[in-house]
Amino acid sequence: MEFKIYTKTGDTGETSLIGGRRLPKYDDQIEAYGTVDELNSFIGVVRDMEIDAHSKEVLTEIQDRLFTFESILAEDIEKIGHRRLPQLCEADIVRLENEIDKMNESLPALTSFVLPGGHITAAHTHVARTVCRRAERVVLRLSEKIPVDKLGIKYLNRLSDYLFVLARYFVYFNNGKELLWNPRL
């Protein structure tokens, strides 16, 4: 049987959570997993640029973890546990921290704020970083209303740090120019 991409069930402005409950498409829960999905798409843009194989592998793993978090966010809180969903674990966060530390070893010390850019790949990575920060804010707002996976929140926070360092890495290893912010006083 062929899977149809259109179901027509959202034509009235609602969508289903995992578990079947329908919500308006503007609901905070939908906004949260939709923003994480947007982040995932921007990371796909960076992954498909001309970058080293290791960065591609890490970004692919990150995309997998973001899909995991999206599924957690899309679950109906009234039916949590009725379906087996993938989960994030502390090792996912440790992996990001290890990657950050490894890249930082080869980068000059940071002495100022950095203007996003310096190389086209770094610029795209900075866009992904800012979408990650927005996703974190949206998920935190949702957590004021319903329980949200704490590891997911922590993962987004660490991921934005990773993306910042990755952008710097792409500048330096592509012979770009990192632009430091010199505030006009």
N, C-alpha and C positions, 0 to 999 in steps of 0.2 A: 504494500500500500504506500502510495506517495504521500509525503508530508507536505501539507499546504502551509505556506508562509502566512497567509491571511486567514483569520478565523471569523472576522466581522464581529467578534464579541466585544471589541473595544470601541465600536462605532458610537456608543452613547457616552463616552468619556470615562469609562471605568475599566479596570483591569483586575486580574485575579492574583492573589497571593498564592504561594505554595500552600496548599491546604484547601483552596477553593473560594475563600471569602473574597468578595469583590470590594474594591475601594476606588474612589475617584483618582484619576491619573495624577492629580495635583497633591494627593495626600503626602504627608511628610515621609512615610515609609517608602512610597514609590519614588519620591524625590531622592531619598538616601541611596537606594540601590541603583537608581538611574544615574546619579552623579558618580558613583563608583564605576559604573559601566562606561561613562564618559572618560574617566581617568584611564580605564583599561584600554580604551580606543586610542588615547593619546600615547600611551606607552607602546602600543602597536606601531604607531607612526615612528617613534624613536627606534624601536627594534628593527624596523625594516629599512633604516638608513644604513649607510656604509659604516658599520662599526665592527669592533673585534668580536670574535666568536664567543669569548667568555661573557662579554656584556650581553650579547644576544641570548645566551643560555640563561643568564640571571633574569633578564627581562621577561623571557618566556615563562620562567618559574613564577615571577611576580604576577604575570597575567593570570596564571592558574590560581594563585592565592586570592587574587581579586575576584575571580569568578566564584571561588569558595565563599568569600565574604558576601558577595552579592546574593548568593543563594541563602545564606544565613539571614540577611536583611529582608529577603523576600518571603520568609516563612511567616505564616499566620501565627501570631503569638498565642492564640487560643488553641493551636494544634501542634505546638512544639513537641518534638519527639515522636510524632506519628509517622514521620518519614525519616529515613536515614539520610542525612546530608553530610557532605565532607566538612571537616572542621579545620580551623587554624590551630597551630600549636606554638609554644614558646620557641621552638627550634626555628620557625619561620622568621621570627624577629631577630634571633641570634644570627641567622644567616645574613640578614641586612646589615647588622652591626659589624660583622666580620668583613663584609664587602666594603663598608664605609672605611673601616680601619685600614684595610689593605690599600685602597685607593689613596687615602690620606698620606700614607707613607711615601708616595711618589709625587705628591703635590707640594708646592711652596706653602708656607704658613699663611693663613688668612689674617690680614691686618686691617681690613676694611670691609664694608658691605660691597657686594659685587653687583654690577648692572647686568641683567640677563642678556645673554648674547655671547659674542666672542668667536663663535663658529656656528654654522647653521644647525649642526646636530645638538650643540649645547643650547641654542635658542629653543629648539623643539623640546628639549629635556626640561628647560625652565618652565615652559608652558605646562608640561605634564606635572611638574612640581606644584605649580599654583593651582591646578585643578585638584591635585591631591589635598592641598590645604583646604580648598573649598569643600571637598568631599568629607574631610574630617569635621569641619564646622557643621555641615548638614547632618552628619551622623550623630554628632554630639547633641544637636538640637533635638533629634529624634529620641535620643537616650533620656531626655527629660520627660518623655511621654510614655515610652515603652522600654522594657529591658533590651539592651543591645549588648552583643558579645564584646566583652572588655578587651579581649585579644585583638579583635578587629580594629577597635579604636587605637590601640597601641601600635598595631601594624601600620595603619595609615600615618601615624605620627612619625614612626621610624622610616617609613617609605619616603616621606617628603624630605627627610634628611639625606637618605640615600640618593634621591634624584638631584638634590643640590650638589652633592659631592660628585655624582656622575657627570653632571653638566660641567663642572670644573675639570674633571678628568678629560672629557671630550675636547675642551678648549686646549689644554696643554698637550695632549697626545695627537692633536690634529694641527699643531703649530698655529693655533689661533691666538687671539689677544684677549686676555681677561681684562675687562674694564672695571676698575675700582671706582666706587662712588666717592667723589670729593665734594662734600656738601658746601654750598655757597653760603658763607657766613657774613 
